Amino acid sequence: MKILTNISRFLLGFIFLVFGLNGFLHFIPMPPPSGVAGQFLGSMFVTKYLLFVFAIQLIGGVLLLINRYVPIALTILGPIIVNILLFHGLMNPDGLGLALFVMILWAVVFASVRSAFAGIFQARVETTPASVPRRTRVILPA
């Protein structure tokens, strides 16, 4: 299982590193999609929103590749993967296969670090009041 986790983490990190860098360097030629998908990506491009998305992809990919802060990387890449799945599922089904593959890789890596997310999945959490520091007096001898 550890080998599968390491391979999945590496592949997921590499995919997001490559596509994050491609957003800035444009080394993979991709024709713009047509129809509603083209309008959607066009609006994201004009507003510079895609630059933020590519930067987050790049940061998440690097964190996964260097094997540091993996739960944070999964947390920031999760919403991006959901948006990629929705984009390809609803507007441009051509890339749905790669999107599903990325989701499976994410799930495998998530399963390996699920203990880091244990606090999030609690149904009820006991709240304790914050302790108020007491004022103490120091009495110096006269």
The first five atom37 places (N, CA, C, CB, O) and aatype in JSON, in Angstrom:
{
  "aatype": [12, 11, 9, 10, 16, 2, 9, 15, 1, 13, 10, 10, 7, 13, 9, 13, 10, 19, 13, 7, 10, 2, 7, 13, 10, 8, 13, 9, 14, 12, 14, 14, 14, 15, 7, 19, 0, 7, 5, 13, 10, 7, 15, 12, 13, 19, 16, 11, 18, 10, 10, 13, 19, 13, 0, 9, 5, 10, 9, 7, 7, 19, 10, 10, 10, 9, 2, 1, 18, 19, 14, 9, 0, 10, 16, 9, 10, 7, 14, 9, 9, 19, 2, 9, 10, 10, 13, 8, 7, 10, 12, 2, 14, 3, 7, 10, 7, 10, 0, 10, 13, 19, 12, 9, 10, 17, 0, 19, 19, 13, 0, 15, 19, 1, 15, 0, 13, 0, 7, 9, 13, 5, 0, 1, 19, 6, 16, 16, 14, 0, 15, 19, 14, 1, 1, 16, 1, 19, 9, 10, 14, 0],
  "atom_mask": [
    [1, 1, 1, 1, 1],
    [1, 1, 1, 1, 1],
    [1, 1, 1, 1, 1],
    [1, 1, 1, 1, 1],
    [1, 1, 1, 1, 1],
    [1, 1, 1, 1, 1],
    [1, 1, 1, 1, 1],
    [1, 1, 1, 1, 1],
    [1, 1, 1, 1, 1],
    [1, 1, 1, 1, 1],
    [1, 1, 1, 1, 1],
    [1, 1, 1, 1, 1],
    [1, 1, 1, 0, 1],
    [1, 1, 1, 1, 1],
    [1, 1, 1, 1, 1],
    [1, 1, 1, 1, 1],
    [1, 1, 1, 1, 1],
    [1, 1, 1, 1, 1],
    [1, 1, 1, 1, 1],
    [1, 1, 1, 0, 1],
    [1, 1, 1, 1, 1],
    [1, 1, 1, 1, 1],
    [1, 1, 1, 0, 1],
    [1, 1, 1, 1, 1],
    [1, 1, 1, 1, 1],
    [1, 1, 1, 1, 1],
    [1, 1, 1, 1, 1],
    [1, 1, 1, 1, 1],
    [1, 1, 1, 1, 1],
    [1, 1, 1, 1, 1],
    [1, 1, 1, 1, 1],
    [1, 1, 1, 1, 1],
    [1, 1, 1, 1, 1],
    [1, 1, 1, 1, 1],
    [1, 1, 1, 0, 1],
    [1, 1, 1, 1, 1],
    [1, 1, 1, 1, 1],
    [1, 1, 1, 0, 1],
    [1, 1, 1, 1, 1],
    [1, 1, 1, 1, 1],
    [1, 1, 1, 1, 1],
    [1, 1, 1, 0, 1],
    [1, 1, 1, 1, 1],
    [1, 1, 1, 1, 1],
    [1, 1, 1, 1, 1],
    [1, 1, 1, 1, 1],
    [1, 1, 1, 1, 1],
    [1, 1, 1, 1, 1],
    [1, 1, 1, 1, 1],
    [1, 1, 1, 1, 1],
    [1, 1, 1, 1, 1],
    [1, 1, 1, 1, 1],
    [1, 1, 1, 1, 1],
    [1, 1, 1, 1, 1],
    [1, 1, 1, 1, 1],
    [1, 1, 1, 1, 1],
    [1, 1, 1, 1, 1],
    [1, 1, 1, 1, 1],
    [1, 1, 1, 1, 1],
    [1, 1, 1, 0, 1],
    [1, 1, 1, 0, 1],
    [1, 1, 1, 1, 1],
    [1, 1, 1, 1, 1],
    [1, 1, 1, 1, 1],
    [1, 1, 1, 1, 1],
    [1, 1, 1, 1, 1],
    [1, 1, 1, 1, 1],
    [1, 1, 1, 1, 1],
    [1, 1, 1, 1, 1],
    [1, 1, 1, 1, 1],
    [1, 1, 1, 1, 1],
    [1, 1, 1, 1, 1],
    [1, 1, 1, 1, 1],
    [1, 1, 1, 1, 1],
    [1, 1, 1, 1, 1],
    [1, 1, 1, 1, 1],
    [1, 1, 1, 1, 1],
    [1, 1, 1, 0, 1],
    [1, 1, 1, 1, 1],
    [1, 1, 1, 1, 1],
    [1, 1, 1, 1, 1],
    [1, 1, 1, 1, 1],
    [1, 1, 1, 1, 1],
    [1, 1, 1, 1, 1],
    [1, 1, 1, 1, 1],
    [1, 1, 1, 1, 1],
    [1, 1, 1, 1, 1],
    [1, 1, 1, 1, 1],
    [1, 1, 1, 0, 1],
    [1, 1, 1, 1, 1],
    [1, 1, 1, 1, 1],
    [1, 1, 1, 1, 1],
    [1, 1, 1, 1, 1],
    [1, 1, 1, 1, 1],
    [1, 1, 1, 0, 1],
    [1, 1, 1, 1, 1],
    [1, 1, 1, 0, 1],
    [1, 1, 1, 1, 1],
    [1, 1, 1, 1, 1],
    [1, 1, 1, 1, 1],
    [1, 1, 1, 1, 1],
    [1, 1, 1, 1, 1],
    [1, 1, 1, 1, 1],
    [1, 1, 1, 1, 1],
    [1, 1, 1, 1, 1],
    [1, 1, 1, 1, 1],
    [1, 1, 1, 1, 1],
    [1, 1, 1, 1, 1],
    [1, 1, 1, 1, 1],
    [1, 1, 1, 1, 1],
    [1, 1, 1, 1, 1],
    [1, 1, 1, 1, 1],
    [1, 1, 1, 1, 1],
    [1, 1, 1, 1, 1],
    [1, 1, 1, 1, 1],
    [1, 1, 1, 1, 1],
    [1, 1, 1, 1, 1],
    [1, 1, 1, 1, 1],
    [1, 1, 1, 0, 1],
    [1, 1, 1, 1, 1],
    [1, 1, 1, 1, 1],
    [1, 1, 1, 1, 1],
    [1, 1, 1, 1, 1],
    [1, 1, 1, 1, 1],
    [1, 1, 1, 1, 1],
    [1, 1, 1, 1, 1],
    [1, 1, 1, 1, 1],
    [1, 1, 1, 1, 1],
    [1, 1, 1, 1, 1],
    [1, 1, 1, 1, 1],
    [1, 1, 1, 1, 1],
    [1, 1, 1, 1, 1],
    [1, 1, 1, 1, 1],
    [1, 1, 1, 1, 1],
    [1, 1, 1, 1, 1],
    [1, 1, 1, 1, 1],
    [1, 1, 1, 1, 1],
    [1, 1, 1, 1, 1],
    [1, 1, 1, 1, 1],
    [1, 1, 1, 1, 1],
    [1, 1, 1, 1, 1],
    [1, 1, 1, 1, 1]
  ],
  "atom_positions": [
    [[0.82, -1.2, 0.0], [0.0, 0.0, 0.0], [0.86, 1.25, 0.0], [-0.93, 0.0, 1.2], [0.49, 2.27, -0.59]],
    [[2.03, 1.18, 0.67], [2.89, 2.35, 0.72], [3.44, 2.7, -0.67], [4.05, 2.11, 1.7], [3.59, 3.87, -1.01]],
    [[3.72, 1.68, -1.46], [4.22, 1.93, -2.83], [3.12, 2.59, -3.66], [4.68, 0.6, -3.51], [3.39, 3.54, -4.4]],
    [[1.88, 2.09, -3.54], [0.77, 2.69, -4.28], [0.55, 4.14, -3.85], [-0.52, 1.87, -4.05], [0.28, 5.01, -4.68]],
    [[0.67, 4.4, -2.55], [0.5, 5.77, -2.05], [1.59, 6.69, -2.59], [0.52, 5.78, -0.51], [1.3, 7.8, -3.03]],
    [[2.82, 6.23, -2.55], [3.93, 7.07, -3.05], [3.81, 7.34, -4.54], [5.28, 6.39, -2.75], [4.05, 8.46, -5.0]],
    [[3.43, 6.32, -5.3], [3.26, 6.52, -6.75], [2.11, 7.48, -7.01], [3.02, 5.16, -7.46], [2.21, 8.36, -7.86]],
    [[1.0, 7.3, -6.28], [-0.15, 8.19, -6.46], [0.19, 9.62, -6.09], [-1.34, 7.71, -5.62], [-0.19, 10.55, -6.8]],
    [[0.91, 9.81, -4.98], [1.3, 11.15, -4.56], [2.22, 11.8, -5.58], [2.0, 11.11, -3.19], [2.07, 12.97, -5.91]],
    [[3.17, 11.02, -6.09], [4.09, 11.54, -7.1], [3.34, 11.91, -8.39], [5.19, 10.52, -7.4], [3.55, 12.99, -8.93]],
    [[2.48, 11.02, -8.88], [1.73, 11.3, -10.11], [0.82, 12.51, -9.95], [0.91, 10.07, -10.53], [0.74, 13.36, -10.84]],
    [[0.12, 12.58, -8.81], [-0.77, 13.72, -8.57], [0.02, 15.02, -8.5], [-1.56, 13.51, -7.26], [-0.38, 16.02, -9.09]],
    [[1.15, 14.99, -7.8], [1.99, 16.18, -7.72], [2.54, 16.57, -9.08], [0.0, 0.0, 0.0], [2.6, 17.75, -9.42]],
    [[2.96, 15.58, -9.86], [3.52, 15.86, -11.18], [2.46, 16.44, -12.12], [4.11, 14.58, -11.79], [2.74, 17.38, -12.86]],
    [[1.25, 15.88, -12.08], [0.17, 16.39, -12.94], [-0.12, 17.84, -12.62], [-1.1, 15.54, -12.77], [-0.23, 18.67, -13.52]],
    [[-0.24, 18.17, -11.32], [-0.56, 19.55, -10.96], [0.62, 20.48, -11.17], [-1.03, 19.62, -9.52], [0.43, 21.66, -11.46]],
    [[1.83, 19.98, -11.03], [3.0, 20.8, -11.32], [3.04, 21.15, -12.81], [4.3, 20.07, -10.91], [3.25, 22.31, -13.17]],
    [[2.84, 20.16, -13.67], [2.9, 20.39, -15.12], [1.79, 21.32, -15.58], [2.82, 19.06, -15.88], [2.04, 22.27, -16.32]],
    [[0.55, 21.05, -15.14], [-0.55, 21.9, -15.6], [-0.53, 23.27, -14.95], [-1.89, 21.22, -15.31], [-0.99, 24.25, -15.55]],
    [[0.0, 23.38, -13.73], [0.16, 24.69, -13.1], [1.21, 25.52, -13.83], [0.0, 0.0, 0.0], [1.01, 26.71, -14.08]],
    [[2.33, 24.88, -14.17], [3.37, 25.59, -14.94], [2.89, 25.94, -16.34], [4.64, 24.75, -15.03], [3.22, 27.0, -16.88]],
    [[2.09, 25.04, -16.94], [1.59, 25.31, -18.28], [0.71, 26.56, -18.31], [0.8, 24.1, -18.79], [0.64, 27.25, -19.32]],
    [[0.04, 26.84, -17.2], [-0.77, 28.04, -17.14], [0.04, 29.31, -17.26], [0.0, 0.0, 0.0], [-0.45, 30.34, -17.73]],
    [[1.31, 29.25, -16.83], [2.18, 30.42, -16.89], [3.09, 30.4, -18.12], [3.03, 30.51, -15.64], [3.35, 31.45, -18.72]],
    [[3.58, 29.22, -18.5], [4.59, 29.13, -19.56], [4.04, 28.69, -20.91], [5.67, 28.18, -19.15], [4.7, 28.88, -21.93]],
    [[2.86, 28.11, -20.96], [2.18, 27.7, -22.2], [3.05, 26.79, -23.07], [1.77, 28.94, -23.0], [3.24, 27.06, -24.26]],
    [[3.58, 25.72, -22.48], [4.42, 24.8, -23.26], [3.63, 23.61, -23.8], [5.57, 24.3, -22.4], [4.15, 22.86, -24.63]],
    [[2.4, 23.42, -23.37], [1.52, 22.4, -23.94], [0.45, 23.13, -24.75], [0.87, 21.48, -22.81], [-0.42, 23.78, -24.18]],
    [[0.51, 23.03, -26.07], [-0.49, 23.75, -26.87], [-1.86, 23.1, -26.72], [-0.08, 23.78, -28.36], [-2.03, 21.91, -26.95]],
    [[-2.83, 23.91, -26.34], [-4.19, 23.42, -26.19], [-5.12, 24.37, -26.93], [-4.59, 23.29, -24.68], [-5.14, 25.57, -26.64]],
    [[-5.9, 23.85, -27.88], [-6.85, 24.73, -28.56], [-7.95, 25.14, -27.58], [-7.46, 24.03, -29.81], [-8.35, 24.34, -26.73]],
    [[-8.45, 26.36, -27.69], [-9.51, 26.77, -26.78], [-10.78, 25.96, -27.04], [-9.81, 28.27, -26.94], [-11.12, 25.7, -28.19]],
    [[-11.48, 25.58, -25.99], [-12.72, 24.81, -26.19], [-13.8, 25.7, -26.8], [-13.21, 24.21, -24.86], [-13.74, 26.93, -26.74]],
    [[-14.77, 25.05, -27.39], [-15.85, 25.81, -28.04], [-17.1, 25.77, -27.16], [-16.17, 25.23, -29.45], [-17.18, 25.01, -26.2]],
    [[-18.04, 26.59, -27.51], [-19.32, 26.59, -26.83], [-19.26, 27.21, -25.44], [0.0, 0.0, 0.0], [-18.52, 28.16, -25.2]],
    [[-20.05, 26.66, -24.55], [-20.15, 27.18, -23.19], [-18.83, 27.03, -22.45], [-21.27, 26.45, -22.43], [-18.47, 27.9, -21.65]],
    [[-18.1, 25.95, -22.7], [-16.81, 25.76, -22.04], [-15.84, 26.85, -22.45], [-16.24, 24.37, -22.4], [-15.08, 27.34, -21.61]],
    [[-15.85, 27.25, -23.7], [-14.98, 28.33, -24.16], [-15.35, 29.66, -23.54], [0.0, 0.0, 0.0], [-14.48, 30.45, -23.18]],
    [[-16.64, 29.91, -23.41], [-17.09, 31.15, -22.77], [-16.69, 31.18, -21.3], [-18.62, 31.31, -22.9], [-16.25, 32.2, -20.78]],
    [[-16.83, 30.05, -20.64], [-16.48, 29.95, -19.22], [-14.99, 30.2, -19.01], [-16.87, 28.58, -18.65], [-14.6, 31.01, -18.17]],
    [[-14.16, 29.49, -19.78], [-12.71, 29.69, -19.66], [-12.3, 31.09, -20.1], [-11.96, 28.65, -20.47], [-11.37, 31.67, -19.54]],
    [[-12.97, 31.63, -21.1], [-12.67, 32.99, -21.54], [-12.92, 34.01, -20.45], [0.0, 0.0, 0.0], [-12.12, 34.93, -20.26]],
    [[-14.02, 33.85, -19.74], [-14.31, 34.8, -18.66], [-13.31, 34.65, -17.52], [-15.73, 34.6, -18.13], [-12.93, 35.63, -16.89]],
    [[-12.89, 33.43, -17.24], [-11.89, 33.22, -16.19], [-10.53, 33.78, -16.61], [-11.76, 31.73, -15.85], [-9.77, 34.27, -15.77]],
    [[-10.23, 33.71, -17.89], [-8.95, 34.23, -18.38], [-8.93, 35.75, -18.34], [-8.69, 33.74, -19.8], [-7.95, 36.36, -17.92]],
    [[-10.02, 36.37, -18.78], [-10.08, 37.83, -18.84], [-9.98, 38.44, -17.44], [-11.38, 38.28, -19.51], [-9.36, 39.49, -17.26]],
    [[-10.59, 37.8, -16.46], [-10.58, 38.35, -15.1], [-9.31, 37.96, -14.33], [-11.8, 37.86, -14.34], [-9.18, 38.32, -13.16]],
    [[-8.38, 37.26, -14.96], [-7.14, 36.81, -14.33], [-7.36, 35.79, -13.21], [-6.38, 37.99, -13.78], [-6.45, 35.53, -12.42]],
    [[-8.55, 35.22, -13.13], [-8.85, 34.21, -12.12], [-8.02, 32.96, -12.35], [-10.34, 33.88, -12.13], [-7.63, 32.29, -11.4]],
    [[-7.75, 32.64, -13.61], [-6.98, 31.44, -13.91], [-5.55, 31.52, -13.37], [-6.94, 31.21, -15.41], [-4.97, 30.49, -13.04]],
    [[-4.99, 32.72, -13.28], [-3.64, 32.85, -12.72], [-3.61, 32.36, -11.28], [-3.16, 34.3, -12.79], [-2.67, 31.68, -10.86]],
    [[-4.65, 32.7, -10.5], [-4.75, 32.22, -9.13], [-4.88, 30.7, -9.1], [-5.94, 32.87, -8.42], [-4.23, 30.03, -8.3]],
    [[-5.72, 30.15, -9.97], [-5.93, 28.71, -10.02], [-4.63, 28.0, -10.38], [-7.05, 28.36, -11.03], [-4.28, 26.98, -9.78]],
    [[-3.9, 28.52, -11.37], [-2.64, 27.9, -11.77], [-1.6, 27.99, -10.65], [-2.09, 28.56, -13.05], [-0.82, 27.06, -10.45]],
    [[-1.59, 29.09, -9.92], [-0.64, 29.24, -8.81], [-0.96, 28.23, -7.71], [-0.68, 30.67, -8.24], [-0.04, 27.63, -7.14]],
    [[-2.23, 28.04, -7.4], [-2.62, 27.06, -6.38], [-2.28, 25.65, -6.85], [-4.14, 27.17, -6.06], [-1.82, 24.83, -6.05]],
    [[-2.49, 25.35, -8.12], [-2.11, 24.04, -8.65], [-0.61, 23.82, -8.51], [-2.54, 23.91, -10.12], [-0.16, 22.74, -8.13]],
    [[0.15, 24.84, -8.83], [1.6, 24.75, -8.74], [2.06, 24.52, -7.3], [2.25, 26.02, -9.3], [2.91, 23.66, -7.05]],
    [[1.51, 25.27, -6.36], [1.89, 25.11, -4.95], [1.51, 23.72, -4.45], [1.21, 26.2, -4.08], [2.32, 23.06, -3.8]],
    [[0.3, 23.28, -4.75], [-0.12, 21.95, -4.31], [0.72, 20.85, -4.92], [0.0, 0.0, 0.0], [1.08, 19.89, -4.24]],
    [[1.05, 20.98, -6.2], [1.88, 19.98, -6.85], [3.28, 19.9, -6.26], [0.0, 0.0, 0.0], [3.81, 18.8, -6.06]],
    [[3.87, 21.04, -5.98], [5.21, 21.05, -5.38], [5.18, 20.44, -3.99], [5.77, 22.5, -5.32], [6.06, 19.66, -3.64]],
    [[4.18, 20.79, -3.19], [4.08, 20.23, -1.84], [3.94, 18.71, -1.88], [2.89, 20.83, -1.09], [4.52, 18.01, -1.05]],
    [[3.18, 18.19, -2.84], [3.05, 16.74, -2.96], [4.36, 16.1, -3.42], [1.93, 16.39, -3.93], [4.72, 15.03, -2.93]],
    [[5.06, 16.74, -4.33], [6.3, 16.16, -4.83], [7.4, 16.14, -3.79], [6.77, 16.93, -6.04], [8.19, 15.2, -3.74]],
    [[7.48, 17.17, -2.95], [8.53, 17.18, -1.93], [8.08, 16.47, -0.65], [8.93, 18.63, -1.61], [8.85, 16.37, 0.31]],
    [[6.84, 15.96, -0.63], [6.29, 15.2, 0.48], [6.28, 16.0, 1.78], [7.07, 13.92, 0.67], [6.58, 15.46, 2.85]],
    [[5.93, 17.26, 1.68], [5.81, 18.12, 2.86], [4.42, 18.73, 2.86], [6.92, 19.24, 2.86], [3.9, 19.12, 1.81]],
    [[3.82, 18.81, 4.01], [2.49, 19.4, 4.18], [1.47, 18.77, 3.21], [2.55, 20.92, 3.96], [0.68, 19.47, 2.58]],
    [[1.51, 17.45, 3.12], [0.61, 16.74, 2.21], [-0.86, 16.99, 2.54], [0.9, 15.24, 2.26], [-1.65, 17.19, 1.61]],
    [[-1.28, 17.0, 3.81], [-2.7, 17.31, 4.08], [-3.11, 18.7, 3.6], [-2.98, 17.19, 5.56], [-4.23, 18.88, 3.11]],
    [[-2.24, 19.68, 3.73], [-2.56, 21.02, 3.23], [-2.66, 21.0, 1.71], [-1.49, 22.05, 3.67], [-3.56, 21.62, 1.13]],
    [[-1.75, 20.29, 1.06], [-1.79, 20.19, -0.4], [-3.1, 19.54, -0.85], [-0.58, 19.38, -0.92], [-3.71, 20.0, -1.81]],
    [[-3.52, 18.49, -0.17], [-4.78, 17.83, -0.53], [-5.97, 18.75, -0.28], [-4.94, 16.53, 0.27], [-6.94, 18.75, -1.03]],
    [[-5.88, 19.54, 0.79], [-6.97, 20.45, 1.11], [-7.13, 21.54, 0.04], [-6.75, 21.09, 2.47], [-8.25, 21.89, -0.32]],
    [[-6.01, 22.08, -0.45], [-6.13, 23.14, -1.46], [-6.4, 22.58, -2.86], [-4.87, 23.98, -1.47], [-6.96, 23.28, -3.7]],
    [[-6.0, 21.34, -3.1], [-6.25, 20.76, -4.43], [-7.63, 20.13, -4.54], [-5.19, 19.72, -4.75], [-8.13, 19.95, -5.65]],
    [[-8.25, 19.79, -3.42], [-9.58, 19.16, -3.45], [-10.62, 19.98, -4.18], [0.0, 0.0, 0.0], [-11.28, 19.46, -5.08]],
    [[-10.8, 21.26, -3.83], [-11.79, 22.07, -4.55], [-11.45, 22.27, -6.03], [-11.92, 23.41, -3.89], [-12.34, 22.38, -6.86]],
    [[-10.17, 22.31, -6.34], [-9.78, 22.45, -7.74], [-10.17, 21.19, -8.51], [-8.25, 22.7, -7.87], [-10.64, 21.28, -9.65]],
    [[-9.97, 20.03, -7.9], [-10.34, 18.77, -8.55], [-11.86, 18.71, -8.74], [-9.85, 17.56, -7.73], [-12.33, 18.25, -9.79]],
    [[-12.62, 19.15, -7.75], [-14.08, 19.17, -7.89], [-14.48, 20.07, -9.06], [-14.76, 19.65, -6.58], [-15.35, 19.71, -9.85]],
    [[-13.86, 21.23, -9.17], [-14.17, 22.14, -10.28], [-13.77, 21.55, -11.62], [-13.49, 23.48, -10.08], [-14.47, 21.73, -12.62]],
    [[-12.65, 20.86, -11.67], [-12.22, 20.2, -12.91], [-13.23, 19.12, -13.3], [-10.81, 19.58, -12.75], [-13.6, 19.01, -14.47]],
    [[-13.67, 18.33, -12.32], [-14.68, 17.3, -12.61], [-15.99, 17.91, -13.1], [-14.94, 16.45, -11.36], [-16.59, 17.42, -14.05]],
    [[-16.42, 18.97, -12.45], [-17.66, 19.62, -12.89], [-17.52, 20.25, -14.27], [-18.08, 20.69, -11.88], [-18.44, 20.16, -15.09]],
    [[-16.37, 20.88, -14.52], [-16.15, 21.49, -15.84], [-16.23, 20.44, -16.94], [-14.8, 22.2, -15.88], [-16.93, 20.62, -17.94]],
    [[-15.5, 19.33, -16.74], [-15.48, 18.3, -17.78], [-16.77, 17.49, -17.81], [-14.28, 17.37, -17.58], [-17.18, 17.01, -18.87]],
    [[-17.41, 17.33, -16.68], [-18.66, 16.59, -16.66], [-19.82, 17.34, -17.26], [0.0, 0.0, 0.0], [-20.7, 16.75, -17.89]],
    [[-19.83, 18.66, -17.08], [-20.98, 19.45, -17.54], [-20.75, 20.18, -18.86], [-21.34, 20.44, -16.49], [-21.7, 20.39, -19.61]],
    [[-19.5, 20.57, -19.15], [-19.28, 21.43, -20.32], [-18.38, 20.84, -21.39], [-18.71, 22.72, -19.88], [-18.58, 21.09, -22.57]],
    [[-17.38, 20.05, -20.99], [-16.39, 19.58, -21.95], [-16.0, 18.15, -21.6], [-15.14, 20.51, -21.96], [-14.97, 17.94, -20.95]],
    [[-16.79, 17.16, -22.01], [-16.55, 15.78, -21.58], [-15.29, 15.13, -22.14], [-17.7, 14.95, -21.96], [-14.98, 13.99, -21.78]],
    [[-14.56, 15.83, -23.0], [-13.35, 15.23, -23.58], [-12.31, 14.88, -22.51], [-12.75, 16.17, -24.6], [-11.65, 13.85, -22.63]],
    [[-12.14, 15.7, -21.5], [-11.1, 15.47, -20.5], [-11.59, 14.8, -19.24], [0.0, 0.0, 0.0], [-10.91, 14.83, -18.22]],
    [[-12.77, 14.18, -19.29], [-13.34, 13.57, -18.09], [-12.52, 12.39, -17.6], [-14.76, 13.13, -18.37], [-12.46, 12.14, -16.39]],
    [[-11.89, 11.66, -18.5], [-11.08, 10.51, -18.1], [-9.91, 10.9, -17.21], [0.0, 0.0, 0.0], [-9.68, 10.29, -16.17]],
    [[-9.17, 11.92, -17.63], [-8.04, 12.39, -16.83], [-8.53, 12.98, -15.5], [-7.23, 13.45, -17.6], [-7.88, 12.81, -14.47]],
    [[-9.67, 13.66, -15.53], [-10.21, 14.23, -14.3], [-10.58, 13.12, -13.3], [-11.45, 15.1, -14.61], [-10.32, 13.26, -12.11]],
    [[-11.18, 12.04, -13.78], [-11.51, 10.92, -12.9], [-10.25, 10.23, -12.38], [-12.38, 9.91, -13.63], [-10.21, 9.81, -11.22]],
    [[-9.24, 10.12, -13.22], [-7.96, 9.54, -12.8], [-7.33, 10.38, -11.69], [-7.0, 9.42, -14.0], [-6.81, 9.84, -10.71]],
    [[-7.36, 11.69, -11.84], [-6.81, 12.59, -10.82], [-7.61, 12.45, -9.53], [-6.83, 14.07, -11.31], [-7.03, 12.48, -8.44]],
    [[-8.93, 12.3, -9.63], [-9.75, 12.13, -8.43], [-9.39, 10.84, -7.7], [-11.24, 12.14, -8.79], [-9.35, 10.81, -6.47]],
    [[-9.14, 9.78, -8.44], [-8.75, 8.51, -7.82], [-7.4, 8.64, -7.15], [-8.71, 7.38, -8.87], [-7.22, 8.16, -6.03]],
    [[-6.44, 9.29, -7.8], [-5.14, 9.52, -7.18], [-5.27, 10.32, -5.9], [-4.2, 10.24, -8.16], [-4.65, 10.0, -4.89]],
    [[-6.11, 11.37, -5.94], [-6.33, 12.19, -4.75], [-6.9, 11.35, -3.62], [-7.26, 13.37, -5.07], [-6.49, 11.49, -2.47]],
    [[-7.86, 10.47, -3.93], [-8.5, 9.63, -2.91], [-7.49, 8.66, -2.3], [-9.68, 8.85, -3.52], [-7.54, 8.41, -1.09]],
    [[-6.6, 8.11, -3.1], [-5.58, 7.18, -2.57], [-4.65, 7.91, -1.61], [-4.77, 6.54, -3.73], [-4.34, 7.41, -0.53]],
    [[-4.2, 9.1, -2.01], [-3.3, 9.87, -1.14], [-4.05, 10.32, 0.11], [-2.71, 11.09, -1.89], [-3.5, 10.3, 1.21]],
    [[-5.3, 10.73, -0.04], [-6.11, 11.14, 1.11], [-6.26, 9.99, 2.11], [-7.5, 11.62, 0.65], [-6.15, 10.2, 3.31]],
    [[-6.5, 8.78, 1.6], [-6.67, 7.62, 2.49], [-5.4, 7.36, 3.29], [-7.04, 6.38, 1.68], [-5.48, 6.87, 4.42]],
    [[-4.24, 7.68, 2.73], [-2.99, 7.44, 3.45], [-2.73, 8.45, 4.56], [-1.84, 7.44, 2.49], [-1.98, 8.16, 5.49]],
    [[-3.34, 9.64, 4.46], [-3.11, 10.66, 5.49], [-4.43, 11.05, 6.18], [-2.46, 11.91, 4.86], [-4.55, 12.14, 6.73]],
    [[-5.41, 10.16, 6.15], [-6.72, 10.49, 6.69], [-6.68, 10.8, 8.18], [-7.68, 9.36, 6.45], [-7.56, 11.5, 8.69]],
    [[-5.68, 10.31, 8.89], [-5.6, 10.62, 10.32], [-5.38, 12.11, 10.56], [-4.46, 9.81, 10.97], [-5.77, 12.63, 11.61]],
    [[-4.78, 12.81, 9.6], [-4.59, 14.26, 9.73], [-5.91, 15.0, 9.64], [-3.63, 14.76, 8.66], [-6.0, 16.15, 10.08]],
    [[-6.93, 14.37, 9.08], [-8.24, 15.0, 8.92], [-9.25, 14.5, 9.95], [-8.77, 14.75, 7.52], [-10.44, 14.78, 9.82]],
    [[-8.8, 13.76, 10.96], [-9.71, 13.13, 11.93], [-10.57, 14.17, 12.65], [-8.91, 12.32, 12.95], [-11.74, 13.9, 12.91]],
    [[-10.02, 15.32, 12.97], [-10.78, 16.33, 13.69], [-11.9, 16.94, 12.88], [0.0, 0.0, 0.0], [-12.88, 17.42, 13.44]],
    [[-11.79, 16.92, 11.57], [-12.8, 17.51, 10.7], [-14.06, 16.65, 10.66], [-12.25, 17.7, 9.29], [-15.16, 17.17, 10.52]],
    [[-13.89, 15.35, 10.79], [-15.01, 14.43, 10.62], [-15.69, 14.06, 11.94], [-14.55, 13.19, 9.93], [-16.3, 12.99, 12.03]],
    [[-15.6, 14.9, 12.94], [-16.3, 14.66, 14.2], [-17.68, 15.3, 14.12], [-15.5, 15.22, 15.4], [-17.83, 16.45, 13.71]],
    [[-18.7, 14.53, 14.53], [-20.06, 15.05, 14.47], [-20.31, 16.12, 15.52], [-21.06, 13.91, 14.64], [-20.96, 17.13, 15.25]],
    [[-19.79, 15.91, 16.69], [-19.94, 16.89, 17.77], [-18.59, 17.12, 18.42], [-20.99, 16.42, 18.81], [-17.8, 16.2, 18.61]],
    [[-18.37, 18.36, 18.76], [-17.11, 18.73, 19.4], [-17.44, 19.45, 20.7], [-16.23, 19.62, 18.47], [-18.27, 20.36, 20.72]],
    [[-16.8, 19.03, 21.77], [-17.0, 19.71, 23.04], [-16.24, 21.02, 23.02], [-16.55, 18.83, 24.23], [-15.06, 21.09, 22.68]],
    [[-16.95, 22.06, 23.4], [-16.3, 23.35, 23.46], [-15.96, 23.66, 24.91], [-17.19, 24.46, 22.86], [-16.76, 23.41, 25.81]],
    [[-14.8, 24.16, 25.11], [-14.38, 24.56, 26.44], [-14.11, 26.05, 26.41], [-13.11, 23.76, 26.91], [-13.55, 26.57, 25.45]],
    [[-14.52, 26.73, 27.45], [-14.27, 28.18, 27.45], [-12.78, 28.46, 27.53], [-15.0, 28.86, 28.62], [-12.01, 27.73, 28.16]],
    [[-12.41, 29.51, 26.88], [-11.0, 29.9, 26.91], [-10.63, 30.32, 28.32], [-10.71, 31.05, 25.9], [-11.39, 31.01, 29.0]],
    [[-9.48, 29.9, 28.73], [-9.07, 30.26, 30.08], [-8.65, 31.73, 30.12], [-7.9, 29.35, 30.56], [-7.95, 32.23, 29.24]],
    [[-9.12, 32.39, 31.15], [-8.8, 33.8, 31.32], [-7.61, 33.88, 32.25], [-10.03, 34.6, 31.88], [-7.65, 33.38, 33.37]],
    [[-6.55, 34.52, 31.79], [-5.37, 34.59, 32.67], [-5.68, 35.43, 33.91], [-4.16, 35.19, 31.91], [-6.29, 36.5, 33.84]],
    [[-5.23, 34.93, 35.05], [-5.43, 35.64, 36.3], [-4.37, 36.72, 36.45], [-5.4, 34.67, 37.5], [-3.22, 36.56, 36.03]],
    [[-4.78, 37.78, 37.06], [-3.81, 38.82, 37.38], [-3.2, 38.46, 38.72], [-4.48, 40.26, 37.41], [-3.89, 38.26, 39.71]],
    [[-1.93, 38.4, 38.72], [-1.23, 38.09, 39.98], [-0.48, 39.32, 40.44], [-0.26, 36.88, 39.8], [-0.02, 40.13, 39.65]],
    [[-0.38, 39.42, 41.75], [0.36, 40.53, 42.34], [1.68, 40.01, 42.89], [-0.46, 41.23, 43.45], [1.74, 38.99, 43.56]],
    [[2.67, 40.71, 42.58], [3.98, 40.39, 43.15], [4.23, 41.39, 44.27], [5.12, 40.44, 42.07], [4.26, 42.6, 44.04]],
    [[4.41, 40.87, 45.46], [4.67, 41.72, 46.62], [6.15, 41.65, 46.94], [3.8, 41.3, 47.85], [6.69, 40.6, 47.28]],
    [[6.78, 42.79, 46.82], [8.2, 42.87, 47.1], [8.39, 43.23, 48.58], [8.89, 43.91, 46.17], [7.64, 44.05, 49.13]],
    [[9.39, 42.62, 49.23], [9.64, 43.0, 50.62], [10.13, 44.43, 50.7], [10.67, 42.06, 51.27], [10.85, 44.91, 49.82]],
    [[9.74, 45.1, 51.76], [10.11, 46.51, 51.93], [11.5, 46.69, 52.44], [9.17, 47.18, 52.86], [11.94, 47.83, 52.63]]
  ]
}
